[in-house]
């Protein structure tokens, strides 16, 4: 057995774990930590009668590591060394070293929170900070502090600074292996390359074929297939083996990629080869700089895979794979500037993932809310809130307690949505077919050319039906009936690898479900039952078509979307948006998989609301009573009628009037003058307690005029002045008439209009002769406010403006009399205006 860099540290690791029960191991990729540490614990006897669980972030890594350790021990896989991954278990009663995926470890903790029969847990590749890793670390740390202080726990990392994890585990020891590596030459693209990725790969591999094996990092299986096809000519010329390595590859394909070969290999791999899998013989690396990463859309609650740039730490790890056995060479298909602009580390998944499964697991394990757990990185409050809302919508959690439905959901290794679908399938008598639906939605799309995990492929030409999901079911079942014949799969435009993955998942789920519920008669009843199962899983994702034949949809969660042109759901008005891509709040979402919903299926839902509101109809310029039956933001039924008078209707009328502008109301019916009269008396007669009209008196007047009206037409027909007048008490109305009169009568009998303006004293205008015989001018407000007089010449132009008529007679009239006498000799200009007799009302002679 060849020596590995971690070997000299194995005794120290065993002693530390036996003594401190916790340790953080830091070792670069290829140091041997994954395959040497677990059997060292077994051989040292520190496990007692228990086993060691080694969690890996990927199924492929768990399988390969278990196979490698078993081979080194000269055993058949499944004896002392085995593995358990989703839907697959290779172990026996004799198994003591068990490699598991992180998800399987979480479910083991859920089924048996005490981890009986387990002496040690090793969290491998902890630097990746997957959600399941953080959850496992939190639950295991909690378990060690409560009932299992004897449990040994090791966290192993390739790049992570182990200090935060060690501190989280009670300041446990850290052990570091330097590993070994040879010099690696790194080349970057001189400029961005716009060619398809597979052609860039061909150019890079052509430059590297003179050395050892080449490891190419690509985002996913689709990119790997295209690169494999593009490399075929070069492979034939140079006698190269071009081999895929990804989670959905067959076991034989995976083995061929990692085992030595007679010819030089070009391994086309996802990021599984970054740290989890070591491949001997690799001296060159081609790095696309991309990976397919699980992301979470907060508005929809749907997780999906998207291609993103890897961090600098991941790029450095990838480059290190070229220098494990000899000097190596790395070609990065991106520029040096691109590399330097990338984040140093990837964000922990707990900061960007859907947390509904985490919340359900915590409730099911008896821990309760995520707030009761100590985390290495606390989950975001918004994501936790969305998770709790979804679990409530699914009927899994009520009043912070797991329901019977929720407990059954925990029995399935699926996202809570798909677990809920299976529970509903059991209740409706279609458990086996519901298992197929869940398998189709949990694996990648079986349709050729699909771009996302939940859809994006092409519908059959001219296909129409009630559900894209059922159309997938039909196409899969046709392939199954033909025993998955290559010709049938090709004719149905299906992806053979995806079909195999779905079939594996379907078989496992079919073993877990229980057939119960009513007996169904005919395929139509079964299809309806399956559509109800889909609705139960996506109860928050109901959508309504915005018109017959249109692809525009309103979403019950808010926002809009468009139905994919590839969808078979041509006619249904209501549907479930199973797969949504893009942002609904920006109107750019595309519903790639839909399933029709019958309106009566929604009638018993707690999300159904019947609202009776008063709303403004802008085109009719009136308030209307609207009765509306809504499912979230989707309106199922609506009726409208003219609203009866009410405060709400008046408020809408007022708002519309103010939006139109107050100018037209101010000029009408003397409203400005009326408001000025009120303001004058309010200030001059404080004892009368006239109402305060505030800084916007016109708006106050409109508010009064809006009372009891339901349309702008009614408001326009009314009189805001009269409305304000009626708000006054009888005494205030009398004072307004008497002490701020609209007209005053002068000594000679002439009636003159009194002008009132905001911020100015009241004033009147009349011929100077009309004031003969008056020693003083008129006053208002119980004589407290003199009226300003505009004294006019016979030509109706003011010759004097004054509020002191007595002073005018004394100081100004004598001079004006002489001037006016010269200009208007036919008019009478007596010497003493105070005692002169004014002319009779009418024209002067």
Secondary structure, 3 states (H helix, E strand, C coil): CCCCCCHHHHHHHHHHHHHHCEEEEEECCCCCHHHHHHHHHHHHCCCCCCEEEEEECCHHHHHHHHHHHHHHCCCCCCCCEEEEECCEEECCCCCCEEEEEHHHHHHHHHHCCCCCCEEEEEECCHHHCCHHHHHHHHHHHHHHHCCCCCCEEEEEECCCCCHHHHHHCCCCEEEEECCCCCCEEEEECCCCCCCCHHHHHHHHHHCCCCCCEEEEECCCHHHHHHHHHHCHHHHHHHCCEEEEECCCCCHHHHHHHHCCCCCCEEEEECHHHCCCCCCCCEEEEEECCEEEEEEEECCCCEEEEEEEECCHHHHHHHHHHHHCCCCEEEEECCCHHHHHHCCCCCCCHHHCCCCHHHHHHHHHCCCCCHHHCCCCCCCCHHHHHHHHHHHHHCCCEECCEECHHHHHHCCCCCCHHHHHHHHHHHHECCHHHHHHHHHHHHCCCCECCCCECCECCCCCCCCCCCEHHHHHHHHHHHHHHCCCCHHHHHHCCECHHHHHHHHHHHHHHHHHCCCCECCCCCHHHHHHHHHHHHHHHCCCCEEEECCCCCCEEEECCCCEEEECCCCCCCCCCEEEEEEEECCHHHCCEEEEEEEECCHHHHCCCCCEEEEEEEEEECCCCEEEEEEEEEECCEEEEEEEEECCCCHHHHHHHHHHHHHHCCHHHHHHHHHHHHHHHHHHHHHHCHHHCCCCCCCCHHHHHHHHHHCCCCEHHHHHHCCHHHHHHHHCCHHHHHHHHHHCCCEEECCCCCEEECECCCCCCCEEEEEHHHHCCCCCCCEECCCCEECEEEEECCCCCEEEEECCHHHHHHHHHHHHHHHHHHHCCCCCCCCCCCCCCCCCCCCCC
